[in-house]
Amino acid sequence: MLKAILKPLLSSVLLIAIQACAPPGGVTPEANTINTAIAQTIVALTQTSGPGIPITGDESPTPTPSLVPTDTQTPSATLSPTPIFTFTPAVPLIRVSVPTNCRVGPGIPYNRVGALLVGDVAEVVGHIPTRNYWIIRNPDRPNETCWLWGEYATVTGNTGVLPIFTPPPSPTPTFTPTPNPSFDAAFFNLKSCTGIGWWVDFELENHGGISFNSIALTVRDTVNNTVLSLYADDFTNRNGCNASATLGSLPAGEELLLSSPIFTTNPSAHELYATITLCSGPRQSGICTTEAITFTP
């Protein structure tokens, strides 16, 4: 680049100097000498100049550097929701919403051997075909099993592989049922004695399973609205004006006559209404039963 600029500039300067010094009319020997010196100087300059950078074409303008962004933030990744996995227990488990008894069989007749409380968890080991009872490990005795009613139960886990249990035989009742008290009452006759009054005899028959040991009797005359009452721990029969018979109880399967309190007016042809209560204990206690009858003596 420097060589290309100096060469024409130096030639122009020397040429002007030569023309200025040359006489008119031709080229003098001194001029030739000067020309020779100029040529040698040019050659020397050419030889001493460093080699240039070859140019193979038009020079391209210095390229403008491209701006490289320095903040290359990676766009935030879209977060995928964490999947929620449902845990299935390896063995079926059971819970209850209401405390539930656990028995040796499916039902109240079977003995109670434990209970599953709210918040407790037990392992299920079997069921019955109707699936309304589950066989579980007894929460109170883990080495034993018992039967739990499924009404308030929730079971988790695979129950399809559980064995089916056959209910055990129904237990024999260990208690003796209380016999039902029962008796029949009927009007027997109307009696009277001078100076005493009138009374009604009732026939009582005990055909229940217990003995009666006390009585409450009410007789009402519906015509004049007279009411007579009797409370006693025995049974008295007036069998005459001056005689009577008293029994302390009315045993099962037996019968007797019972006399009412005394009427001061003749109730004959009046409709009477009687209520009779017999009890197993004294003073109208224990097991009691009542019969009511209407009759006209």
C-alpha positions in Angstrom: 0.0 0.0 0.0 2.9 2.5 0.9 4.8 1.6 -2.3 1.8 2.3 -4.5 1.5 5.9 -2.9 5.2 6.9 -2.8 6.2 5.9 -6.3 3.9 8.3 -8.3 4.5 11.1 -5.8 8.3 11.0 -6.0 8.2 10.8 -9.8 6.1 13.9 -10.0 8.4 15.9 -7.7 11.5 15.0 -9.7 9.9 15.7 -13.0 9.0 19.2 -11.9 12.5 19.8 -10.6 14.0 18.6 -13.9 11.8 20.8 -16.0 12.5 23.7 -13.9 16.3 23.3 -14.3 16.4 22.4 -18.0 17.4 25.1 -20.6 15.1 25.7 -23.3 15.5 23.8 -26.5 16.4 20.3 -25.5 17.6 17.8 -22.9 21.1 18.4 -21.5 23.6 15.8 -20.3 23.0 17.0 -16.7 19.3 16.1 -17.2 20.1 12.6 -18.3 22.3 12.3 -15.2 19.4 13.4 -13.0 17.0 11.1 -14.8 19.4 8.2 -14.1 19.6 9.1 -10.5 15.8 9.3 -10.2 15.5 5.9 -11.8 18.0 4.4 -9.4 16.3 5.9 -6.4 13.0 4.5 -7.5 14.6 1.0 -7.9 16.2 1.3 -4.5 12.9 2.3 -2.9 11.3 -0.6 -4.6 13.9 -3.1 -3.5 14.0 -1.9 0.1 10.2 -1.8 0.7 8.8 -4.7 2.5 6.5 -7.1 0.7 2.9 -5.9 0.6 -0.3 -7.8 1.5 -1.6 -9.1 -1.9 -5.0 -7.8 -2.8 -7.1 -10.1 -4.8 -10.1 -7.8 -5.3 -11.8 -4.7 -4.1 -11.2 -4.2 -0.4 -14.2 -4.9 1.6 -15.3 -2.4 4.2 -14.5 -3.4 7.8 -17.5 -5.5 8.9 -19.6 -4.1 11.7 -19.4 -6.6 14.5 -22.7 -8.2 15.3 -24.0 -7.7 18.8 -24.2 -11.0 20.6 -26.8 -11.0 23.3 -25.2 -11.6 26.7 -28.5 -12.4 28.5 -29.4 -15.7 27.1 -32.1 -16.8 29.6 -33.5 -20.2 29.1 -37.2 -20.0 29.0 -38.7 -21.4 32.1 -40.0 -24.9 31.5 -43.6 -25.7 31.9 -44.1 -27.6 35.2 -46.1 -30.7 34.8 -48.4 -31.5 37.7 -47.0 -34.2 39.9 -49.1 -37.3 39.4 -51.1 -38.5 42.4 -50.8 -42.2 43.0 -53.5 -44.2 44.8 -51.9 -46.5 47.3 -53.5 -50.0 47.3 -52.5 -51.9 50.4 -51.0 -55.3 49.8 -53.6 -56.9 52.2 -57.2 -55.7 52.5 -57.8 -53.4 55.4 -61.0 -52.4 57.1 -62.2 -49.3 59.0 -65.6 -48.4 60.6 -67.5 -45.2 61.0 -69.3 -46.5 64.1 -67.9 -48.7 66.8 -68.8 -52.2 65.8 -68.7 -55.5 67.8 -66.7 -58.4 66.5 -68.2 -61.9 67.2 -67.4 -65.6 66.8 -70.1 -65.7 64.1 -72.3 -63.5 61.9 -74.9 -62.1 64.2 -76.0 -61.1 67.7 -76.6 -64.7 68.9 -72.8 -65.3 68.7 -70.6 -64.4 71.5 -68.8 -61.0 71.4 -65.0 -61.4 71.5 -63.8 -57.9 70.5 -64.7 -54.6 68.8 -63.3 -52.4 66.1 -63.4 -48.7 67.1 -63.5 -45.6 64.9 -60.0 -44.8 63.8 -58.7 -48.4 64.2 -57.6 -50.5 61.2 -57.8 -54.3 61.0 -56.7 -56.8 58.4 -59.4 -58.6 56.5 -58.9 -62.4 56.0 -62.2 -63.5 54.5 -65.9 -62.9 53.9 -69.2 -64.7 53.4 -71.0 -64.8 50.0 -73.4 -62.1 50.9 -70.5 -59.8 52.0 -72.4 -58.3 54.8 -69.9 -59.8 57.3 -66.1 -59.7 57.1 -63.7 -62.0 58.9 -60.9 -59.9 60.3 -58.0 -60.3 62.7 -59.4 -59.5 66.1 -58.1 -56.1 67.2 -58.2 -57.3 70.8 -56.6 -60.7 70.1 -54.3 -60.4 67.0 -53.7 -64.2 66.9 -57.5 -64.8 66.5 -60.1 -63.9 63.9 -63.7 -62.7 64.4 -66.7 -61.7 62.4 -67.5 -58.0 61.8 -70.8 -56.6 60.5 -70.2 -54.6 57.3 -72.9 -52.0 57.7 -70.6 -49.3 58.8 -67.4 -50.7 57.4 -65.1 -49.5 54.5 -62.7 -52.0 53.0 -59.6 -51.0 50.9 -57.4 -53.4 49.0 -58.0 -56.4 46.7 -60.8 -58.5 48.2 -61.3 -60.7 45.2 -58.6 -63.1 46.4 -60.1 -63.5 49.9 -61.4 -66.9 50.9 -65.1 -67.5 51.5 -66.0 -68.6 55.0 -68.9 -70.8 56.0 -70.7 -69.4 59.1 -70.4 -71.6 62.2 -73.5 -73.3 63.6 -75.9 -71.1 65.5 -75.0 -71.2 69.2 -77.3 -72.9 71.7 -79.0 -70.3 74.0 -77.3 -70.2 77.4 -80.2 -68.6 79.1 -83.6 -69.8 80.1 -86.4 -67.7 78.7 -88.7 -66.1 81.2 -92.1 -67.9 81.0 -95.0 -65.7 80.0 -97.4 -64.9 82.8 -101.0 -65.7 81.8 -104.4 -66.3 83.4 -108.1 -66.3 82.7 -110.7 -64.5 84.8 -114.5 -65.0 84.7 -117.5 -64.0 86.7 -118.6 -66.9 88.9 -121.6 -65.7 91.0 -123.1 -62.9 93.2 -123.5 -63.6 96.9 -124.9 -61.6 99.9 -125.4 -61.8 103.7 -127.8 -59.9 105.8 -126.1 -57.1 107.6 -122.9 -57.5 105.5 -123.8 -56.7 101.9 -123.1 -58.1 98.4 -119.9 -59.4 96.8 -118.9 -60.9 93.5 -116.9 -64.1 93.2 -114.4 -64.5 90.3 -112.9 -67.7 89.0 -109.1 -67.3 88.3 -107.1 -69.9 86.4 -103.3 -69.7 86.0 -102.2 -71.2 82.8 -98.8 -69.4 82.5 -95.4 -70.5 83.6 -95.1 -68.6 87.0 -96.9 -68.4 90.3 -98.8 -65.3 91.2 -98.4 -64.0 94.8 -100.3 -60.7 94.9 -103.3 -59.1 93.3 -104.8 -55.7 92.5 -108.6 -55.7 91.8 -111.0 -52.9 90.9 -114.7 -53.4 90.3 -116.9 -50.5 89.0 -120.8 -50.5 89.0 -121.5 -48.6 85.8 -125.1 -47.9 86.9 -124.4 -45.9 90.0 -120.7 -45.4 89.4 -119.6 -47.1 92.6 -115.9 -48.2 92.5 -114.4 -50.9 94.9 -110.7 -51.7 95.1 -108.6 -54.5 96.6 -104.8 -54.8 97.0 -103.6 -58.0 98.7 -100.7 -60.5 99.0 -103.1 -63.4 99.2 -106.4 -64.6 97.6 -109.5 -64.8 99.8 -112.8 -66.5 99.0 -115.9 -65.8 101.1 -117.6 -69.1 101.0 -120.3 -68.2 103.5 -121.5 -65.4 105.8 -119.1 -66.3 108.5 -116.5 -68.4 106.8 -113.7 -67.7 104.3 -110.7 -69.4 102.7 -107.4 -67.7 102.0 -104.6 -68.9 99.7 -101.1 -67.3 99.7 -100.5 -67.8 96.0 -101.9 -69.0 92.7 -99.4 -71.6 91.4 -99.0 -72.3 87.7 -101.7 -74.6 86.4 -104.0 -74.0 89.4 -107.3 -72.2 89.8 -109.2 -70.6 92.7 -112.2 -68.4 93.6 -111.6 -64.8 94.6 -114.2 -62.6 96.3 -114.5 -58.9 95.6 -114.9 -56.2 98.3 -118.4 -55.7 99.8 -121.1 -53.6 97.9 -123.5 -51.8 100.2 -126.1 -51.7 97.5 -127.3 -54.6 95.5 -125.5 -54.6 92.1 -127.8 -57.3 90.6 -128.7 -56.6 87.0 -126.1 -53.8 86.9 -123.4 -53.9 84.4 -120.1 -54.3 86.2 -116.6 -53.7 84.9 -113.7 -55.4 86.6 -109.9 -55.0 86.2 -107.7 -57.8 87.7 -103.9 -57.6 87.9 -101.8 -60.6 89.2 -98.1 -60.3 90.0 -95.4 -62.7 90.7 -94.0 -60.7 93.6 -95.5 -59.2 96.8 -97.2 -55.8 96.8 -97.8 -55.9 93.1 -94.2 -56.3 92.1 -92.2 -58.6 89.8 -93.9 -59.9 86.7 -97.5 -58.7 86.3 -100.3 -59.2 83.9 -103.8 -57.8 83.7 -107.2 -59.0 82.5 -110.4 -57.0 82.2 -114.0 -58.3 82.0 -117.5 -56.8 81.8 -120.4 -58.8 83.1 -123.9 -58.4 84.6 -124.7 -60.5 87.8 
